[in-house]
């Protein structure tokens, strides 16, 4: 037997088809295909419509029927359904007529659970509904939690907000109540804390105990930096996970901290502060969005958008349009850079730029998020 050299073995190990590569849905002249992050159209524009890749498969529409392809462009489930939703954990929802049902990656119909309403799987769990109550199942159809809540929101990581008898709480993916349904409103669960509203009082639930915050008019969700923006006396500031003011209310508007900086608004202009509340980029922009993990943030100058770095320097000229995108049933809304690429609009066309401002690939009638 002929032995492969170490370089040959290495080449096999890094083969692009041994690892799921990120692909973006792109469309021109009413035809849709996919490009990779290098800007190469690796699946030609040939479909009537498509959805983004999830769980290594993407839905495609051919002659008014939906099927699924893999990242090589091979049809793995022939177009045969009237509607479909994204795969997760090897399961997807499909319908013919008004009847929804689960399918596996062979396109075979699955009878996982008796349910009054079908829900897509999300990171390994799905809701099911019986007698107007919601429970949880795993991808095999085994019941994780019997139906007992009026409503459960989508999971944010391992936690979800649930509602019972007009009150809100937090549960985890095992169905365990992390915060009981004692509140009129509740925020995301972060490091043992969540904002909540009890009666007319906003406050913080910290390790299961409610701490009311007098005078607070509204609180928003925690960001990955562990701060939540909140309003008091019509001014915005930032709370930490203990319910203390990390930055006192002093801004007319604010957005979330990401990568150590947050957009704030005073005097009809936006600037940026750090986690101490220090203004690091002056109030000068018509609009401003949060920083990405790539260290760039979209800012609006005049009618167009460009990108600044963390020092406030404009590193990509303001010549583009941006918008929340990926806002269909296959992808979440987002803006700015993700993994080194940003979706932008230029002269009525959409495409991607890298962190140096170079166009990646070409311009299209439409482009969507990279996914895999």
C-alpha positions in Angstrom: 0.0 0.0 0.0 1.3 3.4 -0.9 1.7 5.7 2.0 0.6 9.4 1.7 3.1 12.1 2.6 2.4 14.3 5.6 1.6 17.2 3.2 -0.9 15.1 1.4 -2.6 14.1 4.7 -2.6 17.8 5.7 -4.3 18.8 2.4 -7.0 16.2 3.0 -7.6 17.4 6.5 -8.2 21.0 5.4 -10.3 20.0 2.4 -13.2 22.6 2.2 -15.7 19.8 2.1 -14.5 18.2 5.4 -15.6 21.4 7.1 -18.9 23.2 6.6 -18.0 26.4 4.8 -20.0 29.6 5.1 -22.1 30.5 2.1 -24.2 33.5 1.2 -27.4 33.5 -0.8 -27.1 35.9 -3.8 -29.6 36.8 -6.5 -29.7 38.6 -9.8 -32.3 38.7 -12.6 -34.7 36.6 -10.4 -32.3 33.7 -10.1 -30.6 32.7 -6.9 -27.3 30.9 -6.0 -24.6 31.0 -3.4 -21.1 32.5 -3.0 -18.4 31.7 -0.5 -16.5 34.2 1.6 -13.8 34.6 -1.0 -16.5 35.9 -3.4 -16.6 32.8 -5.6 -20.0 31.7 -6.9 -19.7 28.1 -6.0 -23.4 27.3 -6.6 -24.6 29.1 -9.8 -27.6 31.4 -9.9 -30.1 28.8 -11.0 -33.0 28.6 -8.4 -36.3 30.5 -8.3 -35.7 31.3 -4.6 -33.6 29.9 -1.8 -33.1 30.2 1.9 -29.9 30.3 3.9 -27.8 27.3 4.9 -28.6 25.8 8.3 -27.5 22.5 9.6 -25.5 22.1 6.3 -28.6 22.3 4.1 -30.3 25.1 2.3 -33.9 25.2 0.9 -34.3 25.9 -2.8 -37.4 26.6 -4.8 -37.8 25.0 -8.3 -41.0 25.2 -10.3 -43.0 26.3 -7.2 -41.8 23.4 -5.0 -39.2 23.5 -2.2 -36.4 21.0 -1.7 -32.9 21.1 -0.1 -29.3 21.2 -1.4 -25.9 20.7 0.4 -22.9 23.0 0.2 -21.7 21.4 -3.0 -25.0 22.3 -4.7 -26.1 18.7 -4.8 -29.9 18.2 -4.4 -30.3 16.0 -1.3 -34.1 16.4 -1.0 -35.9 16.8 -4.3 -38.3 19.8 -4.6 -41.7 18.4 -3.5 -43.0 20.7 -0.7 -45.2 23.8 -0.8 -43.4 25.4 2.1 -40.3 24.6 4.3 -38.4 26.0 7.2 -34.8 25.6 8.2 -33.1 22.4 9.4 -31.9 22.2 12.9 -30.6 19.0 14.6 -31.5 17.0 11.5 -35.1 18.1 11.5 -37.1 20.6 9.4 -40.7 21.6 9.0 -42.4 21.1 5.6 -45.9 21.4 4.4 -48.1 20.4 1.5 -51.3 22.3 1.5 -52.1 23.4 5.0 -50.6 20.4 6.8 -47.2 20.9 8.5 -45.0 18.0 9.4 -41.4 17.2 10.3 -38.9 15.7 7.9 -35.4 14.3 8.3 -32.4 14.9 6.0 -33.6 12.2 3.6 -36.9 14.1 3.1 -38.8 11.3 5.0 -41.8 12.4 7.0 -41.5 12.0 10.8 -44.3 11.6 13.3 -42.4 12.9 16.3 -45.3 14.2 18.6 -49.0 14.9 18.6 -49.2 18.7 18.6 -51.8 21.3 17.9 -49.2 23.6 16.4 -45.8 22.8 14.8 -42.6 24.7 15.8 -39.1 24.6 14.3 -36.3 23.1 16.3 -33.9 25.6 17.8 -30.5 24.3 18.9 -31.8 20.9 19.7 -35.2 21.6 21.2 -38.7 22.4 19.8 -41.9 23.6 21.3 -45.1 21.6 21.0 -48.7 22.6 21.9 -51.5 20.6 23.5 -54.7 22.0 25.0 -53.3 25.6 24.6 -50.2 24.8 26.6 -46.6 24.7 25.4 -44.0 22.0 26.2 -40.6 20.9 24.9 -39.3 17.9 22.8 -36.0 16.7 21.6 -35.2 15.8 18.0 -36.3 12.2 18.6 -39.7 13.4 19.7 -39.1 12.5 23.4 -40.8 14.9 25.8 -38.4 17.1 27.7 -41.1 19.1 29.4 -44.9 18.4 29.4 -47.0 21.2 28.1 -47.7 23.6 31.0 -47.0 27.2 29.8 -49.1 29.7 27.8 -46.1 30.9 25.8 -42.4 30.3 25.4 -40.2 32.7 23.5 -37.3 31.5 21.3 -34.2 30.3 23.3 -31.4 32.8 23.7 -28.6 30.4 24.2 -29.7 28.0 26.9 -32.5 30.1 28.3 -36.0 31.3 27.2 -38.6 33.6 28.6 -42.0 31.9 29.3 -45.4 33.2 30.2 -48.1 31.7 32.4 -51.3 33.4 33.6 -50.1 36.8 32.3 -46.8 36.5 34.2 -43.2 36.0 32.9 -40.3 33.9 34.0 -37.1 32.2 32.6 -36.6 28.5 32.0 -33.6 26.4 30.7 -33.5 23.7 28.0 -34.3 21.0 30.5 -37.6 22.8 31.3 -36.3 23.9 34.7 -37.6 27.2 36.0 -34.6 29.5 36.5 -36.9 32.4 37.4 -40.5 31.7 38.4 -43.3 33.4 36.5 -43.8 36.3 38.9 -43.2 39.3 36.7 -45.2 41.5 34.3 -42.1 41.7 32.0 -38.7 40.1 32.0 -35.5 40.4 30.1 -32.8 38.0 28.9 -30.9 35.9 31.4 -27.3 36.9 31.7 -24.8 35.7 34.4 -27.5 35.0 36.9 -29.5 38.2 36.3 -32.4 39.5 34.3 -34.2 42.8 34.3 -37.9 42.5 35.3 -41.0 44.6 35.9 -43.3 43.9 38.9 -46.4 46.1 38.9 -45.2 49.5 38.0 -41.6 48.9 39.3 -38.7 48.0 37.1 -35.8 46.2 38.7 -33.3 43.3 38.5 -33.7 39.7 39.4 -30.4 38.7 40.9 -29.9 35.0 41.8 -33.6 34.7 42.1 -34.2 37.8 44.3 -36.0 40.9 42.9 -34.3 44.2 43.5 -36.6 47.2 42.7 -35.0 50.3 41.2 -36.9 53.4 42.0 -37.4 55.9 39.3 -36.3 53.6 36.4 -38.8 53.9 33.6 -37.5 51.2 31.3 -34.7 48.6 31.0 -33.4 46.8 27.9 -31.7 43.4 27.6 -28.1 42.8 28.7 -25.4 42.8 26.0 -22.5 40.5 25.8 -20.5 43.1 27.7 -22.7 42.6 30.7 -24.4 46.0 30.7 -28.1 46.8 30.1 -29.1 50.3 29.0 -32.0 51.8 31.0 -34.0 55.1 31.2 -34.5 57.2 34.3 -35.9 60.8 34.3 -36.0 60.6 30.4 -32.2 60.0 30.2 -30.4 56.8 29.3 -27.7 55.1 31.3 -26.3 51.6 31.8 -26.9 49.1 34.6 -24.6 46.2 35.6 -25.8 42.7 36.6 -26.2 43.8 40.2 -28.7 46.5 39.3 -26.2 49.3 40.0 -25.6 52.3 37.6 -22.4 51.5 35.9 -22.9 54.7 33.9 -25.4 57.3 35.3 -28.3 58.3 33.1 -27.2 61.3 30.9 -27.9 60.5 27.3 -31.0 61.1 25.1 -30.6 57.7 23.4 -28.3 54.7 23.7 -27.6 51.3 22.1 -25.9 48.2 23.4 -22.3 47.8 24.4 -20.4 45.4 22.1 -16.7 45.0 22.1 -16.3 47.6 24.9 -18.1 50.5 23.2 -21.7 51.7 22.9 -23.4 54.3 20.6 -25.0 57.2 22.5 -27.0 60.2 21.4 -27.0 63.8 22.6 -27.5 67.1 20.9 -29.0 65.5 17.8 -25.8 63.6 17.1 -24.4 60.1 17.9 -21.0 59.3 19.4 -19.4 56.4 21.3 -18.6 55.8 25.0 -16.5 53.2 26.7 -17.6 51.1 29.7 -16.5 53.8 32.2 -18.9 56.3 30.5 -16.0 58.2 28.9 -16.8 59.8 25.5 -14.3 58.3 23.1 -15.8 59.4 19.8 -17.4 62.9 19.7 -21.1 63.4 18.9 -20.9 63.9 15.1 -22.9 61.2 13.3 -26.5 61.3 12.0 -26.9 57.7 13.1 -24.6 55.0 14.6 -24.8 51.2 15.2 -23.0 48.9 17.6 -19.5 47.7 17.0 -18.8 44.2 15.6 -16.2 41.8 17.0 -14.1 42.9 14.0 -13.7 46.2 15.7 -15.7 48.3 13.2 -19.1 50.1 13.5 -21.4 51.5 10.9 -21.9 55.3 11.1 -24.2 57.5 9.0 -22.7 60.7 7.6 -25.2 62.7 5.5 -27.3 60.1 3.7 -24.8 57.3 3.5 -23.0 54.9 5.8 -19.4 54.2 6.4 -17.4 52.4 9.1 -15.2 53.6 11.9 -12.6 51.8 14.0 -12.5 51.8 17.8 -10.5 55.0 17.8 -13.3 56.8 15.9 -11.3 57.0 12.7 -13.4 56.6 9.5 -11.7 53.7 7.8 -14.3 52.9 5.2 -15.8 56.0 3.4 -19.5 56.8 3.8 -20.8 55.7 0.5 -23.0 52.7 1.3 -26.5 51.8 2.4 -27.0 49.3 5.2 -30.1 47.7 6.6 -31.1 44.9 8.9 -31.0 41.8 6.8 -31.5 38.1 7.0 -35.0 38.9 8.3 -36.8 35.9 6.9 -37.6 32.6 8.5 -34.1 31.3 7.9 -31.9 34.0 9.4 -31.9 36.6 12.1 -31.7 40.4 11.7 -28.2 41.9 11.9 -26.1 44.8 10.6 -22.4 45.6 10.1 -19.5 43.2 10.0 -19.7 39.5 10.8 -16.5 37.4 10.6 -14.7 40.0 8.5 -17.5 40.8 5.9 -20.3 43.3 5.8 -23.3 43.4 3.5 -23.8 46.9 1.9 -25.8 48.6 -0.8 -24.1 50.6 -3.5 -25.9 52.1 -6.5 -29.0 50.0 -6.0 -27.0 46.7 -5.8 -26.0 44.6 -2.8 -22.7 42.9 -2.1 -20.0 42.4 0.5 -17.0 44.4 1.6 -14.1 43.3 3.8 -12.6 45.2 6.7 -10.3 47.1 4.3 -13.3 48.3 2.3 -12.6 46.0 -0.7 -15.5 44.5 -2.6 -15.6 40.7 -2.2 -17.0 39.1 -5.4 -19.4 41.2 -7.4 -22.6 43.2 -6.9 -26.1 41.5 -6.9 -29.7 42.5 -6.9 -29.8 41.0 -3.4 -27.4 39.3 -1.0 -28.1 37.7 2.4 -26.1 36.6 5.5 -23.4 34.0 5.4 -24.5 30.8 7.0 -23.6 27.1 7.1 
